[in-house]
Every structure is written in structure tokens, then in C-alpha cells.
């Protein structure tokens, strides 16, 4: 089952402008995220989807692949959908969407999401428990799951 990894990235974050290019451990955040996903060895092909030439240049200078997308997307997932709709990527059975601000994404989370797909689910989402003190943090995405662990809704 060929896996396409897509990392959406944009410069226009309202909470932290130019976030993908901010340094983390001496490298731009987007490179840390891309390298992390590449090191997991899960993706048959890995691309960064962006509407910013500056991000694309940084990604390509680090020997990774960038795909230019529209600047009209409201979410990273919409950006991923644009990439997946491209005929060039039609041979991939599984799409791994890792947000561009997840430098410490756990290998177990990624493998777990892919295992859902391999098991026949149409969608696999990595989620974990949240510390009670973080429940009211608006910058934390929350998911409610049913008894089978399937997402009911996100907030």
C-alpha cells in the first residue's frame, strides 16, 4: 500500500507568523518536521505543500520535495486535498497528513493511523489523552471518540 506523506505549511499563521521558518534546534521548523517524518521510513514519497515560495525554497535547499498550492485554503487539510487531487499523486493508496507544526510527532501515532487504513478504515487519525489542565486551551485540538475509538467530532 503506497503511502504519500503530505505536510501542509503556510506563512500566514495568526498566532505565530512565519511559523514554518522559525528556528527549532538551529533549523527551520518545517525542515525539522519533514526530517522527522522522513526518518520514520513510512512514506514512499514525502512532500511539503505550501503556497509560499520562501517555504518551498527552504524545503528544496534541504533536499526535500515541495509542491506549490493555492493560497485560498482555510486549513492544512484542504491544502493536502489539493495535492492529492493532482494526477501525479493518483497512484498512492494512503495519504498521511502531518501538520507542519508537529516536530515531535510520535512514530507510534503515525503507524497507528496507517494501521487503521490497512485494516480497512477509510480514515485513521492519531489522537491521545489530554492533560486536564489543557482542556480549555483553545490552541489544542480536541477530539471526541466513540467506543471503537473513531472520531465523532473535533473542536
Chimera marker file (.cmm) of the C-alpha trace (Angstrom):
<marker_set name="trace">
<marker id="1" x="0.000" y="0.000" z="0.000" r="1" g="1" b="0" radius="0.5"/>
<marker id="2" x="1.994" y="3.059" z="-1.235" r="1" g="1" b="0" radius="0.5"/>
<marker id="3" x="1.963" y="5.942" z="1.253" r="1" g="1" b="0" radius="0.5"/>
<marker id="4" x="2.155" y="9.616" z="0.297" r="1" g="1" b="0" radius="0.5"/>
<marker id="5" x="3.178" y="11.892" z="3.152" r="1" g="1" b="0" radius="0.5"/>
<marker id="6" x="1.975" y="15.490" z="2.812" r="1" g="1" b="0" radius="0.5"/>
<marker id="7" x="2.997" y="18.246" z="5.206" r="1" g="1" b="0" radius="0.5"/>
<marker id="8" x="0.957" y="21.439" z="4.735" r="1" g="1" b="0" radius="0.5"/>
<marker id="9" x="2.751" y="24.685" z="5.585" r="1" g="1" b="0" radius="0.5"/>
<marker id="10" x="1.931" y="28.379" z="5.266" r="1" g="1" b="0" radius="0.5"/>
<marker id="11" x="3.451" y="31.644" z="6.457" r="1" g="1" b="0" radius="0.5"/>
<marker id="12" x="0.186" y="33.328" z="7.497" r="1" g="1" b="0" radius="0.5"/>
<marker id="13" x="-0.369" y="31.896" z="10.972" r="1" g="1" b="0" radius="0.5"/>
<marker id="14" x="-2.237" y="34.428" z="13.117" r="1" g="1" b="0" radius="0.5"/>
<marker id="15" x="-0.810" y="33.223" z="16.438" r="1" g="1" b="0" radius="0.5"/>
<marker id="16" x="2.792" y="32.803" z="15.281" r="1" g="1" b="0" radius="0.5"/>
<marker id="17" x="3.523" y="34.468" z="11.931" r="1" g="1" b="0" radius="0.5"/>
<marker id="18" x="6.068" y="32.749" z="9.655" r="1" g="1" b="0" radius="0.5"/>
<marker id="19" x="5.978" y="29.721" z="11.970" r="1" g="1" b="0" radius="0.5"/>
<marker id="20" x="7.333" y="27.167" z="9.439" r="1" g="1" b="0" radius="0.5"/>
<marker id="21" x="10.526" y="29.187" z="9.032" r="1" g="1" b="0" radius="0.5"/>
<marker id="22" x="11.175" y="29.862" z="12.716" r="1" g="1" b="0" radius="0.5"/>
<marker id="23" x="14.228" y="28.012" z="14.038" r="1" g="1" b="0" radius="0.5"/>
<marker id="24" x="13.955" y="24.930" z="16.205" r="1" g="1" b="0" radius="0.5"/>
<marker id="25" x="17.286" y="23.429" z="17.178" r="1" g="1" b="0" radius="0.5"/>
<marker id="26" x="19.032" y="25.522" z="14.532" r="1" g="1" b="0" radius="0.5"/>
<marker id="27" x="16.780" y="24.504" z="11.625" r="1" g="1" b="0" radius="0.5"/>
<marker id="28" x="13.516" y="25.906" z="10.266" r="1" g="1" b="0" radius="0.5"/>
<marker id="29" x="10.546" y="24.178" z="11.894" r="1" g="1" b="0" radius="0.5"/>
<marker id="30" x="9.295" y="22.833" z="8.549" r="1" g="1" b="0" radius="0.5"/>
<marker id="31" x="12.631" y="21.067" z="7.987" r="1" g="1" b="0" radius="0.5"/>
<marker id="32" x="12.543" y="19.525" z="11.474" r="1" g="1" b="0" radius="0.5"/>
<marker id="33" x="9.032" y="18.181" z="10.804" r="1" g="1" b="0" radius="0.5"/>
<marker id="34" x="9.926" y="16.920" z="7.325" r="1" g="1" b="0" radius="0.5"/>
<marker id="35" x="13.124" y="15.256" z="8.508" r="1" g="1" b="0" radius="0.5"/>
<marker id="36" x="11.254" y="13.591" z="11.397" r="1" g="1" b="0" radius="0.5"/>
<marker id="37" x="8.681" y="12.103" z="9.057" r="1" g="1" b="0" radius="0.5"/>
<marker id="38" x="11.350" y="11.029" z="6.552" r="1" g="1" b="0" radius="0.5"/>
<marker id="39" x="13.322" y="9.290" z="9.317" r="1" g="1" b="0" radius="0.5"/>
<marker id="40" x="10.282" y="7.202" z="10.253" r="1" g="1" b="0" radius="0.5"/>
<marker id="41" x="10.630" y="5.479" z="6.872" r="1" g="1" b="0" radius="0.5"/>
<marker id="42" x="6.871" y="5.152" z="6.426" r="1" g="1" b="0" radius="0.5"/>
<marker id="43" x="6.287" y="7.280" z="3.327" r="1" g="1" b="0" radius="0.5"/>
<marker id="44" x="7.050" y="6.126" z="-0.180" r="1" g="1" b="0" radius="0.5"/>
<marker id="45" x="7.036" y="9.786" z="-1.164" r="1" g="1" b="0" radius="0.5"/>
<marker id="46" x="7.037" y="12.856" z="1.050" r="1" g="1" b="0" radius="0.5"/>
<marker id="47" x="6.114" y="16.407" z="0.020" r="1" g="1" b="0" radius="0.5"/>
<marker id="48" x="5.613" y="19.751" z="1.709" r="1" g="1" b="0" radius="0.5"/>
<marker id="49" x="2.501" y="21.504" z="0.363" r="1" g="1" b="0" radius="0.5"/>
<marker id="50" x="2.766" y="25.285" z="0.524" r="1" g="1" b="0" radius="0.5"/>
<marker id="51" x="1.588" y="28.493" z="-1.069" r="1" g="1" b="0" radius="0.5"/>
<marker id="52" x="4.823" y="30.301" z="-0.151" r="1" g="1" b="0" radius="0.5"/>
<marker id="53" x="7.810" y="30.231" z="-2.478" r="1" g="1" b="0" radius="0.5"/>
<marker id="54" x="10.015" y="31.041" z="0.518" r="1" g="1" b="0" radius="0.5"/>
<marker id="55" x="8.968" y="27.806" z="2.251" r="1" g="1" b="0" radius="0.5"/>
<marker id="56" x="9.359" y="25.836" z="-0.990" r="1" g="1" b="0" radius="0.5"/>
<marker id="57" x="12.904" y="27.164" z="-1.424" r="1" g="1" b="0" radius="0.5"/>
<marker id="58" x="13.905" y="26.231" z="2.140" r="1" g="1" b="0" radius="0.5"/>
<marker id="59" x="12.442" y="22.741" z="1.694" r="1" g="1" b="0" radius="0.5"/>
<marker id="60" x="14.203" y="22.189" z="-1.630" r="1" g="1" b="0" radius="0.5"/>
<marker id="61" x="17.524" y="23.516" z="-0.289" r="1" g="1" b="0" radius="0.5"/>
<marker id="62" x="17.287" y="20.811" z="2.397" r="1" g="1" b="0" radius="0.5"/>
<marker id="63" x="16.849" y="18.193" z="-0.377" r="1" g="1" b="0" radius="0.5"/>
<marker id="64" x="13.154" y="17.599" z="0.263" r="1" g="1" b="0" radius="0.5"/>
<marker id="65" x="10.260" y="18.000" z="-2.179" r="1" g="1" b="0" radius="0.5"/>
<marker id="66" x="7.857" y="20.950" z="-2.185" r="1" g="1" b="0" radius="0.5"/>
<marker id="67" x="4.567" y="21.283" z="-4.069" r="1" g="1" b="0" radius="0.5"/>
<marker id="68" x="3.063" y="24.715" z="-4.658" r="1" g="1" b="0" radius="0.5"/>
<marker id="69" x="-0.623" y="25.065" z="-3.765" r="1" g="1" b="0" radius="0.5"/>
<marker id="70" x="-3.297" y="27.748" z="-3.781" r="1" g="1" b="0" radius="0.5"/>
<marker id="71" x="-3.288" y="30.454" z="-1.119" r="1" g="1" b="0" radius="0.5"/>
<marker id="72" x="-7.080" y="30.152" z="-0.766" r="1" g="1" b="0" radius="0.5"/>
<marker id="73" x="-7.135" y="27.197" z="1.650" r="1" g="1" b="0" radius="0.5"/>
<marker id="74" x="-8.692" y="27.662" z="5.089" r="1" g="1" b="0" radius="0.5"/>
<marker id="75" x="-6.984" y="24.578" z="6.576" r="1" g="1" b="0" radius="0.5"/>
<marker id="76" x="-3.928" y="22.416" z="6.122" r="1" g="1" b="0" radius="0.5"/>
<marker id="77" x="-6.183" y="19.505" z="5.236" r="1" g="1" b="0" radius="0.5"/>
<marker id="78" x="-7.615" y="21.490" z="2.310" r="1" g="1" b="0" radius="0.5"/>
<marker id="79" x="-4.040" y="22.059" z="1.132" r="1" g="1" b="0" radius="0.5"/>
<marker id="80" x="-3.376" y="18.311" z="1.354" r="1" g="1" b="0" radius="0.5"/>
<marker id="81" x="-6.564" y="17.619" z="-0.620" r="1" g="1" b="0" radius="0.5"/>
<marker id="82" x="-5.330" y="19.867" z="-3.433" r="1" g="1" b="0" radius="0.5"/>
<marker id="83" x="-2.105" y="17.871" z="-3.660" r="1" g="1" b="0" radius="0.5"/>
<marker id="84" x="-3.923" y="14.535" z="-3.601" r="1" g="1" b="0" radius="0.5"/>
<marker id="85" x="-6.267" y="15.669" z="-6.393" r="1" g="1" b="0" radius="0.5"/>
<marker id="86" x="-3.247" y="16.118" z="-8.672" r="1" g="1" b="0" radius="0.5"/>
<marker id="87" x="-2.913" y="13.250" z="-11.167" r="1" g="1" b="0" radius="0.5"/>
<marker id="88" x="0.787" y="12.984" z="-10.295" r="1" g="1" b="0" radius="0.5"/>
<marker id="89" x="-0.190" y="11.522" z="-6.920" r="1" g="1" b="0" radius="0.5"/>
<marker id="90" x="-3.005" y="9.209" z="-8.049" r="1" g="1" b="0" radius="0.5"/>
<marker id="91" x="-1.014" y="6.007" z="-7.509" r="1" g="1" b="0" radius="0.5"/>
<marker id="92" x="-0.970" y="6.385" z="-3.725" r="1" g="1" b="0" radius="0.5"/>
<marker id="93" x="-3.471" y="4.318" z="-1.739" r="1" g="1" b="0" radius="0.5"/>
<marker id="94" x="-2.786" y="6.003" z="1.597" r="1" g="1" b="0" radius="0.5"/>
<marker id="95" x="-2.294" y="9.671" z="2.393" r="1" g="1" b="0" radius="0.5"/>
<marker id="96" x="-0.512" y="10.693" z="5.577" r="1" g="1" b="0" radius="0.5"/>
<marker id="97" x="-1.302" y="14.292" z="6.594" r="1" g="1" b="0" radius="0.5"/>
<marker id="98" x="1.135" y="15.552" z="9.232" r="1" g="1" b="0" radius="0.5"/>
<marker id="99" x="0.694" y="19.213" z="10.123" r="1" g="1" b="0" radius="0.5"/>
<marker id="100" x="3.750" y="21.409" z="9.620" r="1" g="1" b="0" radius="0.5"/>
<marker id="101" x="3.953" y="22.337" z="13.299" r="1" g="1" b="0" radius="0.5"/>
<marker id="102" x="4.332" y="18.791" z="14.660" r="1" g="1" b="0" radius="0.5"/>
<marker id="103" x="8.117" y="18.365" z="15.076" r="1" g="1" b="0" radius="0.5"/>
<marker id="104" x="7.811" y="15.666" z="17.700" r="1" g="1" b="0" radius="0.5"/>
<marker id="105" x="5.134" y="13.529" z="16.066" r="1" g="1" b="0" radius="0.5"/>
<marker id="106" x="5.360" y="10.084" z="17.639" r="1" g="1" b="0" radius="0.5"/>
<marker id="107" x="6.210" y="7.138" z="15.428" r="1" g="1" b="0" radius="0.5"/>
<marker id="108" x="3.535" y="5.096" z="17.209" r="1" g="1" b="0" radius="0.5"/>
<marker id="109" x="0.889" y="7.713" z="16.390" r="1" g="1" b="0" radius="0.5"/>
<marker id="110" x="1.780" y="7.731" z="12.704" r="1" g="1" b="0" radius="0.5"/>
<marker id="111" x="1.958" y="3.952" z="12.488" r="1" g="1" b="0" radius="0.5"/>
<marker id="112" x="-1.337" y="3.654" z="14.375" r="1" g="1" b="0" radius="0.5"/>
<marker id="113" x="-3.117" y="5.952" z="11.932" r="1" g="1" b="0" radius="0.5"/>
<marker id="114" x="-1.743" y="3.967" z="8.993" r="1" g="1" b="0" radius="0.5"/>
<marker id="115" x="-2.743" y="0.685" z="10.657" r="1" g="1" b="0" radius="0.5"/>
<marker id="116" x="-6.352" y="1.912" z="10.644" r="1" g="1" b="0" radius="0.5"/>
<marker id="117" x="-6.147" y="2.306" z="6.867" r="1" g="1" b="0" radius="0.5"/>
<marker id="118" x="-4.512" y="-1.077" z="6.402" r="1" g="1" b="0" radius="0.5"/>
<marker id="119" x="-7.325" y="-2.566" z="8.499" r="1" g="1" b="0" radius="0.5"/>
<marker id="120" x="-9.937" y="-1.243" z="6.096" r="1" g="1" b="0" radius="0.5"/>
<marker id="121" x="-10.968" y="2.018" z="7.755" r="1" g="1" b="0" radius="0.5"/>
<marker id="122" x="-11.274" y="4.868" z="5.241" r="1" g="1" b="0" radius="0.5"/>
<marker id="123" x="-9.562" y="7.281" z="7.648" r="1" g="1" b="0" radius="0.5"/>
<marker id="124" x="-7.088" y="6.981" z="10.502" r="1" g="1" b="0" radius="0.5"/>
<marker id="125" x="-6.479" y="9.867" z="12.907" r="1" g="1" b="0" radius="0.5"/>
<marker id="126" x="-3.795" y="9.927" z="15.574" r="1" g="1" b="0" radius="0.5"/>
<marker id="127" x="-5.054" y="11.228" z="18.914" r="1" g="1" b="0" radius="0.5"/>
<marker id="128" x="-4.012" y="10.841" z="22.508" r="1" g="1" b="0" radius="0.5"/>
<marker id="129" x="-5.105" y="11.722" z="26.009" r="1" g="1" b="0" radius="0.5"/>
<marker id="130" x="-5.046" y="15.336" z="27.108" r="1" g="1" b="0" radius="0.5"/>
<marker id="131" x="-3.881" y="16.573" z="30.481" r="1" g="1" b="0" radius="0.5"/>
<marker id="132" x="-6.882" y="18.040" z="32.374" r="1" g="1" b="0" radius="0.5"/>
<marker id="133" x="-5.105" y="21.399" z="32.700" r="1" g="1" b="0" radius="0.5"/>
<marker id="134" x="-5.046" y="21.725" z="28.888" r="1" g="1" b="0" radius="0.5"/>
<marker id="135" x="-8.720" y="21.016" z="28.210" r="1" g="1" b="0" radius="0.5"/>
<marker id="136" x="-9.638" y="24.707" z="27.953" r="1" g="1" b="0" radius="0.5"/>
<marker id="137" x="-6.598" y="25.689" z="25.845" r="1" g="1" b="0" radius="0.5"/>
<marker id="138" x="-8.064" y="26.977" z="22.538" r="1" g="1" b="0" radius="0.5"/>
<marker id="139" x="-4.853" y="26.159" z="20.664" r="1" g="1" b="0" radius="0.5"/>
<marker id="140" x="-5.244" y="22.440" z="21.452" r="1" g="1" b="0" radius="0.5"/>
<marker id="141" x="-7.375" y="20.434" z="19.065" r="1" g="1" b="0" radius="0.5"/>
<marker id="142" x="-9.723" y="18.108" z="20.919" r="1" g="1" b="0" radius="0.5"/>
<marker id="143" x="-11.447" y="15.011" z="19.572" r="1" g="1" b="0" radius="0.5"/>
<marker id="144" x="-14.397" y="13.094" z="20.958" r="1" g="1" b="0" radius="0.5"/>
<marker id="145" x="-14.312" y="9.401" z="20.064" r="1" g="1" b="0" radius="0.5"/>
<marker id="146" x="-16.875" y="6.634" z="20.199" r="1" g="1" b="0" radius="0.5"/>
<marker id="147" x="-16.402" y="3.261" z="21.911" r="1" g="1" b="0" radius="0.5"/>
<marker id="148" x="-14.473" y="1.941" z="18.887" r="1" g="1" b="0" radius="0.5"/>
<marker id="149" x="-12.043" y="4.861" z="19.011" r="1" g="1" b="0" radius="0.5"/>
<marker id="150" x="-13.486" y="6.545" z="15.927" r="1" g="1" b="0" radius="0.5"/>
<marker id="151" x="-13.728" y="10.326" z="15.880" r="1" g="1" b="0" radius="0.5"/>
<marker id="152" x="-17.201" y="11.735" z="16.436" r="1" g="1" b="0" radius="0.5"/>
<marker id="153" x="-16.145" y="15.394" z="16.202" r="1" g="1" b="0" radius="0.5"/>
<marker id="154" x="-13.184" y="17.730" z="16.623" r="1" g="1" b="0" radius="0.5"/>
<marker id="155" x="-13.121" y="21.090" z="18.365" r="1" g="1" b="0" radius="0.5"/>
<link id1="1" id2="2" r="1" g="1" b="0" radius="0.2"/>
<link id1="2" id2="3" r="1" g="1" b="0" radius="0.2"/>
<link id1="3" id2="4" r="1" g="1" b="0" radius="0.2"/>
<link id1="4" id2="5" r="1" g="1" b="0" radius="0.2"/>
<link id1="5" id2="6" r="1" g="1" b="0" radius="0.2"/>
<link id1="6" id2="7" r="1" g="1" b="0" radius="0.2"/>
<link id1="7" id2="8" r="1" g="1" b="0" radius="0.2"/>
<link id1="8" id2="9" r="1" g="1" b="0" radius="0.2"/>
<link id1="9" id2="10" r="1" g="1" b="0" radius="0.2"/>
<link id1="10" id2="11" r="1" g="1" b="0" radius="0.2"/>
<link id1="11" id2="12" r="1" g="1" b="0" radius="0.2"/>
<link id1="12" id2="13" r="1" g="1" b="0" radius="0.2"/>
<link id1="13" id2="14" r="1" g="1" b="0" radius="0.2"/>
<link id1="14" id2="15" r="1" g="1" b="0" radius="0.2"/>
<link id1="15" id2="16" r="1" g="1" b="0" radius="0.2"/>
<link id1="16" id2="17" r="1" g="1" b="0" radius="0.2"/>
<link id1="17" id2="18" r="1" g="1" b="0" radius="0.2"/>
<link id1="18" id2="19" r="1" g="1" b="0" radius="0.2"/>
<link id1="19" id2="20" r="1" g="1" b="0" radius="0.2"/>
<link id1="20" id2="21" r="1" g="1" b="0" radius="0.2"/>
<link id1="21" id2="22" r="1" g="1" b="0" radius="0.2"/>
<link id1="22" id2="23" r="1" g="1" b="0" radius="0.2"/>
<link id1="23" id2="24" r="1" g="1" b="0" radius="0.2"/>
<link id1="24" id2="25" r="1" g="1" b="0" radius="0.2"/>
<link id1="25" id2="26" r="1" g="1" b="0" radius="0.2"/>
<link id1="26" id2="27" r="1" g="1" b="0" radius="0.2"/>
<link id1="27" id2="28" r="1" g="1" b="0" radius="0.2"/>
<link id1="28" id2="29" r="1" g="1" b="0" radius="0.2"/>
<link id1="29" id2="30" r="1" g="1" b="0" radius="0.2"/>
<link id1="30" id2="31" r="1" g="1" b="0" radius="0.2"/>
<link id1="31" id2="32" r="1" g="1" b="0" radius="0.2"/>
<link id1="32" id2="33" r="1" g="1" b="0" radius="0.2"/>
<link id1="33" id2="34" r="1" g="1" b="0" radius="0.2"/>
<link id1="34" id2="35" r="1" g="1" b="0" radius="0.2"/>
<link id1="35" id2="36" r="1" g="1" b="0" radius="0.2"/>
<link id1="36" id2="37" r="1" g="1" b="0" radius="0.2"/>
<link id1="37" id2="38" r="1" g="1" b="0" radius="0.2"/>
<link id1="38" id2="39" r="1" g="1" b="0" radius="0.2"/>
<link id1="39" id2="40" r="1" g="1" b="0" radius="0.2"/>
<link id1="40" id2="41" r="1" g="1" b="0" radius="0.2"/>
<link id1="41" id2="42" r="1" g="1" b="0" radius="0.2"/>
<link id1="42" id2="43" r="1" g="1" b="0" radius="0.2"/>
<link id1="43" id2="44" r="1" g="1" b="0" radius="0.2"/>
<link id1="44" id2="45" r="1" g="1" b="0" radius="0.2"/>
<link id1="45" id2="46" r="1" g="1" b="0" radius="0.2"/>
<link id1="46" id2="47" r="1" g="1" b="0" radius="0.2"/>
<link id1="47" id2="48" r="1" g="1" b="0" radius="0.2"/>
<link id1="48" id2="49" r="1" g="1" b="0" radius="0.2"/>
<link id1="49" id2="50" r="1" g="1" b="0" radius="0.2"/>
<link id1="50" id2="51" r="1" g="1" b="0" radius="0.2"/>
<link id1="51" id2="52" r="1" g="1" b="0" radius="0.2"/>
<link id1="52" id2="53" r="1" g="1" b="0" radius="0.2"/>
<link id1="53" id2="54" r="1" g="1" b="0" radius="0.2"/>
<link id1="54" id2="55" r="1" g="1" b="0" radius="0.2"/>
<link id1="55" id2="56" r="1" g="1" b="0" radius="0.2"/>
<link id1="56" id2="57" r="1" g="1" b="0" radius="0.2"/>
<link id1="57" id2="58" r="1" g="1" b="0" radius="0.2"/>
<link id1="58" id2="59" r="1" g="1" b="0" radius="0.2"/>
<link id1="59" id2="60" r="1" g="1" b="0" radius="0.2"/>
<link id1="60" id2="61" r="1" g="1" b="0" radius="0.2"/>
<link id1="61" id2="62" r="1" g="1" b="0" radius="0.2"/>
<link id1="62" id2="63" r="1" g="1" b="0" radius="0.2"/>
<link id1="63" id2="64" r="1" g="1" b="0" radius="0.2"/>
<link id1="64" id2="65" r="1" g="1" b="0" radius="0.2"/>
<link id1="65" id2="66" r="1" g="1" b="0" radius="0.2"/>
<link id1="66" id2="67" r="1" g="1" b="0" radius="0.2"/>
<link id1="67" id2="68" r="1" g="1" b="0" radius="0.2"/>
<link id1="68" id2="69" r="1" g="1" b="0" radius="0.2"/>
<link id1="69" id2="70" r="1" g="1" b="0" radius="0.2"/>
<link id1="70" id2="71" r="1" g="1" b="0" radius="0.2"/>
<link id1="71" id2="72" r="1" g="1" b="0" radius="0.2"/>
<link id1="72" id2="73" r="1" g="1" b="0" radius="0.2"/>
<link id1="73" id2="74" r="1" g="1" b="0" radius="0.2"/>
<link id1="74" id2="75" r="1" g="1" b="0" radius="0.2"/>
<link id1="75" id2="76" r="1" g="1" b="0" radius="0.2"/>
<link id1="76" id2="77" r="1" g="1" b="0" radius="0.2"/>
<link id1="77" id2="78" r="1" g="1" b="0" radius="0.2"/>
<link id1="78" id2="79" r="1" g="1" b="0" radius="0.2"/>
<link id1="79" id2="80" r="1" g="1" b="0" radius="0.2"/>
<link id1="80" id2="81" r="1" g="1" b="0" radius="0.2"/>
<link id1="81" id2="82" r="1" g="1" b="0" radius="0.2"/>
<link id1="82" id2="83" r="1" g="1" b="0" radius="0.2"/>
<link id1="83" id2="84" r="1" g="1" b="0" radius="0.2"/>
<link id1="84" id2="85" r="1" g="1" b="0" radius="0.2"/>
<link id1="85" id2="86" r="1" g="1" b="0" radius="0.2"/>
<link id1="86" id2="87" r="1" g="1" b="0" radius="0.2"/>
<link id1="87" id2="88" r="1" g="1" b="0" radius="0.2"/>
<link id1="88" id2="89" r="1" g="1" b="0" radius="0.2"/>
<link id1="89" id2="90" r="1" g="1" b="0" radius="0.2"/>
<link id1="90" id2="91" r="1" g="1" b="0" radius="0.2"/>
<link id1="91" id2="92" r="1" g="1" b="0" radius="0.2"/>
<link id1="92" id2="93" r="1" g="1" b="0" radius="0.2"/>
<link id1="93" id2="94" r="1" g="1" b="0" radius="0.2"/>
<link id1="94" id2="95" r="1" g="1" b="0" radius="0.2"/>
<link id1="95" id2="96" r="1" g="1" b="0" radius="0.2"/>
<link id1="96" id2="97" r="1" g="1" b="0" radius="0.2"/>
<link id1="97" id2="98" r="1" g="1" b="0" radius="0.2"/>
<link id1="98" id2="99" r="1" g="1" b="0" radius="0.2"/>
<link id1="99" id2="100" r="1" g="1" b="0" radius="0.2"/>
<link id1="100" id2="101" r="1" g="1" b="0" radius="0.2"/>
<link id1="101" id2="102" r="1" g="1" b="0" radius="0.2"/>
<link id1="102" id2="103" r="1" g="1" b="0" radius="0.2"/>
<link id1="103" id2="104" r="1" g="1" b="0" radius="0.2"/>
<link id1="104" id2="105" r="1" g="1" b="0" radius="0.2"/>
<link id1="105" id2="106" r="1" g="1" b="0" radius="0.2"/>
<link id1="106" id2="107" r="1" g="1" b="0" radius="0.2"/>
<link id1="107" id2="108" r="1" g="1" b="0" radius="0.2"/>
<link id1="108" id2="109" r="1" g="1" b="0" radius="0.2"/>
<link id1="109" id2="110" r="1" g="1" b="0" radius="0.2"/>
<link id1="110" id2="111" r="1" g="1" b="0" radius="0.2"/>
<link id1="111" id2="112" r="1" g="1" b="0" radius="0.2"/>
<link id1="112" id2="113" r="1" g="1" b="0" radius="0.2"/>
<link id1="113" id2="114" r="1" g="1" b="0" radius="0.2"/>
<link id1="114" id2="115" r="1" g="1" b="0" radius="0.2"/>
<link id1="115" id2="116" r="1" g="1" b="0" radius="0.2"/>
<link id1="116" id2="117" r="1" g="1" b="0" radius="0.2"/>
<link id1="117" id2="118" r="1" g="1" b="0" radius="0.2"/>
<link id1="118" id2="119" r="1" g="1" b="0" radius="0.2"/>
<link id1="119" id2="120" r="1" g="1" b="0" radius="0.2"/>
<link id1="120" id2="121" r="1" g="1" b="0" radius="0.2"/>
<link id1="121" id2="122" r="1" g="1" b="0" radius="0.2"/>
<link id1="122" id2="123" r="1" g="1" b="0" radius="0.2"/>
<link id1="123" id2="124" r="1" g="1" b="0" radius="0.2"/>
<link id1="124" id2="125" r="1" g="1" b="0" radius="0.2"/>
<link id1="125" id2="126" r="1" g="1" b="0" radius="0.2"/>
<link id1="126" id2="127" r="1" g="1" b="0" radius="0.2"/>
<link id1="127" id2="128" r="1" g="1" b="0" radius="0.2"/>
<link id1="128" id2="129" r="1" g="1" b="0" radius="0.2"/>
<link id1="129" id2="130" r="1" g="1" b="0" radius="0.2"/>
<link id1="130" id2="131" r="1" g="1" b="0" radius="0.2"/>
<link id1="131" id2="132" r="1" g="1" b="0" radius="0.2"/>
<link id1="132" id2="133" r="1" g="1" b="0" radius="0.2"/>
<link id1="133" id2="134" r="1" g="1" b="0" radius="0.2"/>
<link id1="134" id2="135" r="1" g="1" b="0" radius="0.2"/>
<link id1="135" id2="136" r="1" g="1" b="0" radius="0.2"/>
<link id1="136" id2="137" r="1" g="1" b="0" radius="0.2"/>
<link id1="137" id2="138" r="1" g="1" b="0" radius="0.2"/>
<link id1="138" id2="139" r="1" g="1" b="0" radius="0.2"/>
<link id1="139" id2="140" r="1" g="1" b="0" radius="0.2"/>
<link id1="140" id2="141" r="1" g="1" b="0" radius="0.2"/>
<link id1="141" id2="142" r="1" g="1" b="0" radius="0.2"/>
<link id1="142" id2="143" r="1" g="1" b="0" radius="0.2"/>
<link id1="143" id2="144" r="1" g="1" b="0" radius="0.2"/>
<link id1="144" id2="145" r="1" g="1" b="0" radius="0.2"/>
<link id1="145" id2="146" r="1" g="1" b="0" radius="0.2"/>
<link id1="146" id2="147" r="1" g="1" b="0" radius="0.2"/>
<link id1="147" id2="148" r="1" g="1" b="0" radius="0.2"/>
<link id1="148" id2="149" r="1" g="1" b="0" radius="0.2"/>
<link id1="149" id2="150" r="1" g="1" b="0" radius="0.2"/>
<link id1="150" id2="151" r="1" g="1" b="0" radius="0.2"/>
<link id1="151" id2="152" r="1" g="1" b="0" radius="0.2"/>
<link id1="152" id2="153" r="1" g="1" b="0" radius="0.2"/>
<link id1="153" id2="154" r="1" g="1" b="0" radius="0.2"/>
<link id1="154" id2="155" r="1" g="1" b="0" radius="0.2"/>
</marker_set>
